[in-house]
């Protein structure tokens, strides 16, 4: 959908990428590759929060598109 130009798909892709990066950073911290500092300890929570926020934006964008299409059809 992203390649077809569906704009809400950008939000979903960015959300999943941020979440996956947070998982990788958390895994690296757990195996000792990264230091245990505050930001690294809580990166997974930030990843989840950003994912929820971006998916909400994507859904709001899609709802707005559907409302515009409905108003144009009426």
Secondary structure as GFF3:
##gff-version 3
##sequence-region A 1 74
A	DSSP	alpha_helix	8	30	.	.	.	ID=ss1
A	DSSP	alpha_helix	38	41	.	.	.	ID=ss2
A	DSSP	alpha_helix	43	73	.	.	.	ID=ss3
###
